[in-house]
Amino acid sequence: MNSAISRDPFSAPHLHNRLSASSPDPLSLPNMSGPRKRKASEEPDDRMSSPSPSVPNRMLPSSSTPRSIKRTRTGNTAGRPLLLPRLLQTLSADEMRQLLQNVCDQHPELQQEIVTKAPRPSIESTLSVLSKYEDDFREAFPLGNRPTSDYTYNRVRQHLLQLIDALRDFTPHFLPPQETQTALSFTYLDAVTNIIHRLPDWDTFQHQRYKNEAYDEIAKAWALVIREAAKRAGGFHLQFGGWDQKLVEHNQKSGGKMEEAVNELNAGFVFMQAGAGQPAVAGVSEERLNIRQQLFSGSFGQQQQLGVGPGRW
């Protein structure tokens, strides 16, 4: 009985011996599977350093350059008025002028400071303003009516007065002593005198008042500049500027309403009477010397007609 049990291979003692014989001691066998695997807690997280195949490399930031993080501005967003420099950038020229005028009206002490610090007006910019007044005056004429009639005068009178007032305001700026260069003064006077020539000759004599007054004032301005020019360099600008001939033409176009300026021109050329019989001065033509001689004698215009009479619209 006992021998039968001992020979049974599935008995407990035999089974234990077989398991012991078939299971070698782990300490005595060599490690055939390579290095010992680390636990999950010991393994480094390589998922952040090795890119995923599904993500392109260009979308991953370089490890050599620092990451720039765009910070969001803090604070509450609320409306506020524009700063003065930005506000001025949005204003048109007319709006800027109106704003400046309003400020000066409320603070009269600022007017002189603005006048002294403002850029000096040029002849070109001034004539541009006057040209705009003249254009507005022309555009105010009604269609289908005689341009010199009383009806037309009443329609355009307001624009006419605006043009005349602008001439009166701008002209002193280009006269001595405000303007020290007589050549610039002559250039301005020549241009604005032509503006006066282009004003219509109204049918009614009383309506001619503003044009006649404009001629009188511009003649005085010419006389002032001529006196100043005669004092400088022996009247060089009068001799070589050609203004004497232009003034004579203006006087004829005005119908003799600029005699005061012509008389001042004659007085400025008195020093040339003694040399009238001498050869022509270098740079001065015989024709111009002849014109001057006629001016001195008062016979200019009797033998020749320069220009045309007063223009009519």
The 8 nearest C-alpha neighbors of each residue, nearest first, counted from 0:
[[1, 3, 2, 4, 5, 6, 7, 10],
 [0, 2, 4, 3, 5, 6, 7, 10],
 [3, 1, 5, 0, 4, 6, 7, 10],
 [4, 2, 0, 6, 1, 5, 7, 8],
 [3, 5, 1, 7, 2, 6, 0, 10],
 [6, 4, 2, 3, 7, 1, 10, 13],
 [5, 7, 3, 4, 8, 2, 10, 13],
 [8, 6, 4, 9, 10, 5, 3, 13],
 [9, 7, 10, 13, 6, 14, 5, 11],
 [10, 8, 7, 14, 13, 11, 12, 6],
 [9, 11, 13, 7, 8, 12, 14, 4],
 [12, 10, 14, 13, 15, 9, 8, 16],
 [13, 11, 15, 14, 10, 16, 5, 9],
 [12, 14, 16, 15, 10, 11, 8, 17],
 [15, 13, 11, 17, 16, 12, 9, 10],
 [14, 16, 18, 12, 13, 17, 11, 19],
 [15, 17, 19, 13, 14, 18, 20, 12],
 [18, 16, 20, 14, 19, 15, 21, 13],
 [17, 19, 21, 15, 20, 16, 22, 14],
 [18, 20, 16, 22, 17, 21, 15, 23],
 [19, 21, 17, 18, 22, 16, 23, 15],
 [20, 22, 18, 19, 17, 23, 16, 24],
 [23, 21, 19, 20, 18, 24, 25, 17],
 [24, 22, 25, 21, 20, 28, 19, 27],
 [23, 25, 27, 26, 22, 28, 19, 20],
 [24, 26, 27, 28, 23, 29, 22, 30],
 [27, 25, 24, 28, 29, 23, 30, 22],
 [26, 28, 24, 25, 29, 23, 30, 22],
 [29, 27, 25, 26, 24, 30, 23, 31],
 [28, 30, 31, 27, 26, 25, 32, 33],
 [31, 29, 32, 33, 28, 34, 35, 25],
 [30, 32, 33, 29, 28, 34, 35, 25],
 [31, 33, 30, 34, 35, 29, 36, 28],
 [34, 32, 31, 30, 35, 36, 29, 37],
 [35, 33, 36, 32, 30, 31, 37, 29],
 [34, 36, 37, 33, 32, 30, 38, 31],
 [37, 35, 34, 38, 33, 42, 39, 41],
 [38, 36, 41, 42, 35, 39, 40, 34],
 [37, 39, 41, 40, 42, 36, 35, 43],
 [38, 40, 42, 41, 37, 43, 36, 44],
 [39, 41, 38, 42, 37, 43, 44, 36],
 [42, 40, 38, 39, 37, 43, 44, 36],
 [41, 43, 39, 40, 37, 38, 44, 45],
 [44, 42, 45, 41, 40, 39, 46, 37],
 [45, 43, 46, 42, 47, 48, 41, 40],
 [46, 44, 48, 47, 43, 49, 42, 50],
 [45, 47, 44, 49, 48, 50, 51, 43],
 [48, 46, 45, 49, 44, 50, 51, 43],
 [49, 47, 45, 46, 50, 44, 62, 51],
 [50, 48, 46, 47, 45, 51, 52, 44],
 [51, 49, 52, 48, 54, 47, 46, 56],
 [50, 52, 53, 54, 49, 46, 55, 56],
 [53, 51, 54, 50, 55, 56, 49, 46],
 [52, 54, 51, 55, 50, 56, 58, 49],
 [55, 53, 51, 52, 56, 50, 58, 59],
 [56, 54, 57, 58, 53, 52, 59, 51],
 [55, 57, 58, 59, 54, 50, 60, 52],
 [58, 56, 55, 59, 60, 54, 61, 50],
 [59, 57, 56, 55, 60, 54, 61, 50],
 [58, 60, 56, 57, 61, 55, 50, 54],
 [61, 59, 62, 58, 66, 57, 64, 56],
 [62, 60, 63, 64, 59, 65, 66, 57],
 [61, 63, 64, 60, 65, 66, 59, 48],
 [62, 64, 61, 65, 60, 66, 59, 67],
 [65, 63, 62, 61, 66, 60, 67, 59],
 [66, 64, 67, 63, 62, 61, 60, 68],
 [65, 67, 68, 64, 60, 61, 62, 63],
 [68, 66, 65, 69, 64, 70, 60, 61],
 [67, 69, 70, 66, 65, 71, 60, 64],
 [70, 68, 67, 71, 72, 66, 73, 65],
 [69, 71, 68, 72, 73, 67, 66, 74],
 [70, 72, 73, 69, 68, 74, 75, 76],
 [73, 71, 70, 74, 75, 69, 76, 68],
 [72, 74, 71, 75, 70, 76, 69, 77],
 [73, 75, 76, 72, 77, 71, 70, 78],
 [74, 76, 77, 73, 72, 78, 71, 79],
 [77, 75, 74, 78, 73, 79, 72, 71],
 [76, 78, 75, 79, 74, 80, 73, 81],
 [79, 77, 80, 76, 81, 75, 82, 74],
 [78, 80, 77, 81, 82, 76, 75, 83],
 [81, 79, 82, 78, 86, 83, 85, 77],
 [82, 80, 86, 85, 83, 79, 84, 87],
 [81, 83, 85, 84, 86, 80, 87, 79],
 [82, 84, 86, 85, 87, 81, 88, 80],
 [85, 83, 87, 86, 82, 88, 81, 89],
 [86, 84, 88, 83, 87, 82, 81, 89],
 [85, 87, 83, 88, 84, 89, 81, 82],
 [88, 86, 84, 90, 89, 85, 83, 95],
 [89, 87, 85, 86, 90, 84, 91, 83],
 [88, 90, 87, 86, 91, 85, 84, 94],
 [91, 89, 87, 88, 94, 95, 92, 86],
 [90, 92, 94, 93, 95, 89, 88, 87],
 [91, 93, 95, 94, 96, 90, 97, 89],
 [94, 92, 96, 95, 91, 97, 90, 98],
 [93, 95, 97, 91, 96, 92, 90, 98],
 [94, 96, 92, 98, 93, 97, 90, 91],
 [97, 95, 93, 99, 98, 94, 100, 92],
 [96, 98, 100, 94, 95, 99, 101, 93],
 [99, 97, 95, 101, 100, 96, 94, 102],
 [100, 98, 102, 96, 101, 97, 95, 103],
 [99, 101, 97, 103, 98, 102, 96, 104],
 [100, 102, 104, 98, 103, 99, 97, 105],
 [103, 101, 99, 105, 104, 100, 106, 98],
 [104, 102, 106, 100, 107, 105, 101, 110],
 [103, 105, 101, 102, 106, 107, 100, 110],
 [104, 106, 102, 103, 107, 101, 100, 108],
 [105, 107, 103, 108, 104, 109, 102, 110],
 [108, 106, 103, 109, 110, 104, 105, 102],
 [107, 109, 106, 110, 111, 103, 112, 105],
 [110, 108, 112, 107, 111, 106, 103, 113],
 [111, 109, 113, 112, 107, 108, 103, 114],
 [112, 110, 114, 113, 109, 115, 108, 107],
 [111, 113, 115, 109, 114, 110, 116, 108],
 [112, 114, 116, 110, 111, 115, 117, 109],
 [115, 113, 111, 112, 117, 116, 110, 118],
 [114, 116, 112, 113, 117, 111, 118, 110],
 [117, 115, 113, 114, 112, 118, 111, 119],
 [116, 118, 114, 113, 115, 119, 112, 120],
 [119, 117, 120, 116, 115, 114, 121, 113],
 [118, 120, 117, 121, 116, 115, 114, 172],
 [121, 119, 118, 124, 125, 122, 123, 117],
 [120, 122, 124, 123, 125, 119, 126, 118],
 [121, 123, 125, 124, 126, 187, 120, 183],
 [122, 124, 126, 121, 125, 127, 120, 128],
 [125, 123, 127, 121, 126, 122, 120, 128],
 [126, 124, 122, 128, 127, 123, 121, 129],
 [125, 127, 129, 123, 128, 124, 130, 122],
 [126, 128, 124, 130, 125, 129, 123, 131],
 [129, 127, 131, 125, 130, 126, 124, 132],
 [130, 128, 126, 132, 131, 127, 133, 125],
 [129, 131, 133, 127, 128, 132, 126, 134],
 [130, 132, 134, 128, 129, 133, 135, 127],
 [133, 131, 129, 135, 130, 162, 134, 136],
 [132, 134, 130, 136, 131, 135, 129, 137],
 [135, 133, 131, 137, 136, 132, 130, 138],
 [136, 134, 138, 132, 133, 137, 131, 139],
 [135, 137, 133, 158, 134, 139, 138, 159],
 [138, 136, 134, 139, 135, 140, 133, 155],
 [137, 139, 135, 140, 136, 134, 141, 133],
 [138, 140, 136, 137, 155, 135, 141, 154],
 [141, 139, 138, 137, 155, 151, 142, 154],
 [142, 140, 139, 144, 143, 151, 154, 146],
 [143, 141, 144, 140, 145, 146, 139, 151],
 [142, 144, 141, 145, 146, 140, 151, 150],
 [145, 143, 142, 146, 141, 151, 148, 150],
 [144, 146, 148, 147, 143, 151, 150, 142],
 [147, 145, 148, 151, 144, 312, 140, 199],
 [148, 146, 201, 145, 202, 151, 199, 200],
 [149, 147, 151, 150, 145, 202, 146, 152],
 [148, 150, 152, 151, 153, 147, 203, 202],
 [149, 151, 153, 148, 152, 154, 144, 147],
 [152, 150, 154, 148, 149, 153, 146, 155],
 [153, 151, 149, 155, 154, 150, 156, 148],
 [152, 154, 156, 150, 151, 155, 149, 157],
 [153, 155, 151, 152, 156, 150, 140, 139],
 [156, 154, 152, 158, 157, 153, 139, 159],
 [155, 157, 159, 153, 158, 152, 154, 160],
 [156, 158, 160, 159, 155, 161, 154, 153],
 [159, 157, 136, 161, 160, 155, 156, 162],
 [160, 158, 156, 162, 157, 161, 136, 155],
 [159, 161, 163, 157, 162, 158, 164, 156],
 [162, 160, 158, 164, 159, 163, 165, 157],
 [161, 163, 165, 159, 160, 132, 164, 158],
 [164, 162, 160, 166, 165, 161, 159, 167],
 [165, 163, 167, 161, 166, 162, 160, 168],
 [164, 166, 168, 162, 167, 163, 169, 161],
 [167, 165, 163, 164, 169, 168, 170, 162],
 [166, 168, 164, 165, 170, 169, 163, 171],
 [167, 169, 165, 166, 170, 164, 171, 172],
 [168, 170, 166, 172, 167, 171, 165, 173],
 [169, 171, 172, 173, 167, 168, 166, 174],
 [172, 170, 174, 173, 169, 168, 167, 177],
 [171, 173, 170, 169, 174, 177, 178, 168],
 [174, 172, 178, 184, 171, 170, 177, 175],
 [173, 175, 178, 171, 172, 177, 184, 176],
 [176, 174, 178, 177, 179, 224, 173, 227],
 [175, 177, 178, 179, 174, 173, 227, 172],
 [178, 176, 175, 174, 172, 179, 173, 171],
 [179, 177, 175, 173, 174, 176, 180, 172],
 [178, 180, 175, 176, 181, 177, 174, 184],
 [181, 179, 182, 183, 178, 184, 175, 228],
 [180, 182, 184, 183, 228, 185, 179, 224],
 [183, 181, 185, 184, 180, 186, 236, 240],
 [184, 182, 186, 181, 185, 180, 187, 173],
 [183, 185, 181, 187, 173, 182, 186, 174],
 [184, 186, 188, 182, 183, 187, 189, 181],
 [187, 185, 183, 189, 184, 188, 182, 190],
 [186, 188, 184, 190, 189, 185, 183, 191],
 [189, 187, 185, 191, 190, 186, 192, 184],
 [188, 190, 186, 192, 187, 191, 185, 193],
 [191, 189, 187, 193, 188, 192, 186, 194],
 [190, 192, 194, 193, 188, 189, 187, 195],
 [193, 191, 195, 194, 189, 190, 188, 196],
 [192, 194, 196, 191, 195, 190, 197, 189],
 [195, 193, 191, 197, 192, 196, 190, 198],
 [194, 196, 192, 193, 197, 198, 191, 210],
 [197, 195, 193, 194, 198, 310, 192, 309],
 [198, 196, 194, 195, 310, 199, 193, 311],
 [197, 199, 195, 196, 200, 194, 210, 311],
 [200, 198, 311, 312, 201, 197, 147, 310],
 [201, 199, 311, 147, 207, 202, 198, 312],
 [202, 200, 147, 203, 199, 206, 207, 148],
 [201, 203, 147, 148, 204, 200, 149, 206],
 [202, 204, 201, 206, 205, 149, 207, 148],
 [203, 205, 207, 206, 202, 201, 208, 200],
 [206, 204, 207, 203, 208, 201, 202, 209],
 [205, 207, 204, 208, 203, 201, 209, 152],
 [206, 208, 204, 205, 210, 209, 201, 211],
 [207, 209, 211, 206, 210, 205, 212, 204],
 [210, 208, 212, 211, 207, 213, 206, 163],
 [209, 211, 213, 212, 207, 208, 214, 195],
 [212, 210, 214, 208, 213, 209, 207, 215],
 [211, 213, 215, 209, 214, 210, 208, 216],
 [212, 214, 210, 216, 211, 215, 217, 209],
 [215, 213, 211, 217, 212, 216, 218, 256],
 [214, 216, 212, 218, 213, 217, 211, 219],
 [217, 215, 219, 213, 218, 214, 212, 220],
 [216, 218, 220, 214, 219, 215, 213, 221],
 [219, 217, 257, 221, 260, 215, 220, 216],
 [218, 220, 222, 216, 217, 221, 223, 260],
 [219, 221, 217, 223, 218, 222, 216, 224],
 [222, 220, 218, 224, 219, 223, 260, 225],
 [221, 223, 260, 219, 225, 220, 224, 263],
 [224, 222, 220, 226, 221, 225, 219, 227],
 [223, 225, 227, 221, 226, 222, 228, 181],
 [224, 226, 228, 222, 227, 223, 229, 221],
 [227, 225, 229, 223, 224, 228, 222, 230],
 [226, 228, 224, 225, 230, 229, 223, 231],
 [227, 229, 225, 230, 231, 226, 234, 224],
 [228, 230, 234, 226, 227, 231, 267, 225],
 [231, 229, 228, 227, 234, 233, 226, 232],
 [230, 232, 228, 233, 229, 234, 227, 235],
 [233, 231, 235, 234, 230, 229, 228, 236],
 [234, 232, 235, 231, 229, 230, 228, 236],
 [233, 235, 229, 237, 232, 236, 228, 231],
 [234, 236, 238, 237, 232, 233, 239, 231],
 [237, 235, 240, 239, 238, 234, 228, 182],
 [236, 238, 234, 235, 240, 239, 242, 243],
 [239, 237, 235, 236, 240, 234, 241, 283],
 [238, 240, 236, 241, 237, 235, 283, 282],
 [241, 239, 236, 242, 237, 238, 235, 182],
 [242, 240, 243, 239, 244, 245, 237, 238],
 [243, 241, 245, 240, 244, 246, 237, 185],
 [244, 242, 246, 241, 245, 247, 237, 264],
 [243, 245, 247, 246, 242, 241, 248, 287],
 [246, 244, 242, 248, 247, 243, 249, 241],
 [245, 247, 249, 243, 248, 244, 242, 250],
 [246, 248, 250, 244, 249, 245, 251, 243],
 [249, 247, 245, 251, 246, 250, 305, 306],
 [250, 248, 246, 252, 247, 251, 253, 245],
 [251, 249, 257, 255, 247, 253, 248, 252],
 [250, 252, 254, 248, 253, 249, 255, 247],
 [251, 253, 308, 309, 249, 254, 250, 307],
 [254, 252, 250, 251, 256, 309, 255, 249],
 [253, 255, 251, 252, 256, 309, 250, 308],
 [254, 256, 250, 253, 257, 251, 258, 252],
 [255, 257, 253, 254, 258, 250, 214, 215],
 [258, 256, 218, 250, 259, 255, 260, 261],
 [257, 259, 261, 260, 256, 255, 262, 250],
 [258, 260, 262, 257, 261, 218, 263, 219],
 [259, 261, 222, 263, 218, 258, 262, 221],
 [260, 262, 258, 264, 263, 259, 265, 257],
 [263, 261, 265, 259, 264, 260, 258, 266],
 [262, 264, 266, 260, 261, 265, 222, 267],
 [263, 265, 261, 267, 262, 266, 260, 225],
 [266, 264, 262, 268, 267, 263, 295, 294],
 [265, 267, 263, 264, 269, 268, 262, 295],
 [266, 268, 264, 265, 269, 229, 263, 226],
 [269, 267, 265, 270, 266, 271, 264, 272],
 [268, 270, 271, 266, 272, 267, 265, 295],
 [269, 271, 268, 272, 273, 267, 274, 266],
 [272, 270, 274, 269, 273, 268, 275, 267],
 [273, 271, 275, 274, 269, 270, 268, 292],
 [272, 274, 271, 275, 270, 276, 269, 277],
 [275, 273, 277, 271, 272, 276, 270, 278],
 [274, 276, 272, 277, 273, 271, 292, 288],
 [275, 277, 274, 278, 273, 272, 279, 271],
 [276, 278, 274, 275, 279, 280, 273, 272],
 [279, 277, 280, 276, 275, 274, 281, 285],
 [280, 278, 285, 281, 277, 283, 284, 288],
 [279, 281, 283, 282, 278, 284, 277, 288],
 [282, 280, 283, 279, 284, 278, 239, 285],
 [281, 283, 280, 284, 239, 279, 238, 285],
 [284, 282, 280, 281, 279, 287, 285, 239],
 [285, 283, 286, 287, 288, 282, 279, 280],
 [286, 284, 288, 287, 289, 279, 283, 290],
 [287, 285, 289, 284, 288, 290, 283, 291],
 [286, 288, 290, 289, 284, 285, 291, 283],
 [287, 289, 291, 285, 290, 286, 292, 284],
 [288, 290, 292, 286, 287, 291, 285, 293],
 [291, 289, 287, 293, 288, 292, 294, 286],
 [290, 292, 294, 288, 293, 289, 287, 295],
 [293, 291, 289, 295, 294, 290, 288, 296],
 [294, 292, 299, 296, 290, 298, 291, 295],
 [293, 295, 291, 297, 292, 296, 299, 290],
 [294, 296, 292, 293, 297, 265, 291, 269],
 [297, 295, 293, 294, 298, 292, 299, 291],
 [298, 296, 294, 295, 299, 293, 292, 300],
 [299, 297, 293, 296, 301, 300, 294, 302],
 [298, 300, 293, 294, 301, 297, 290, 302],
 [301, 299, 303, 304, 302, 298, 305, 251],
 [300, 302, 299, 303, 298, 304, 297, 293],
 [303, 301, 300, 299, 304, 298, 293, 305],
 [304, 302, 300, 301, 305, 299, 298, 306],
 [303, 305, 300, 306, 302, 301, 307, 251],
 [304, 306, 248, 303, 307, 251, 300, 247],
 [305, 307, 248, 304, 252, 308, 251, 249],
 [308, 306, 252, 309, 305, 251, 310, 304],
 [307, 309, 252, 310, 251, 254, 306, 253],
 [310, 308, 252, 253, 254, 311, 196, 307],
 [309, 311, 308, 197, 196, 312, 199, 252],
 [312, 310, 199, 200, 309, 197, 198, 147],
 [311, 199, 146, 310, 147, 200, 198, 197]]
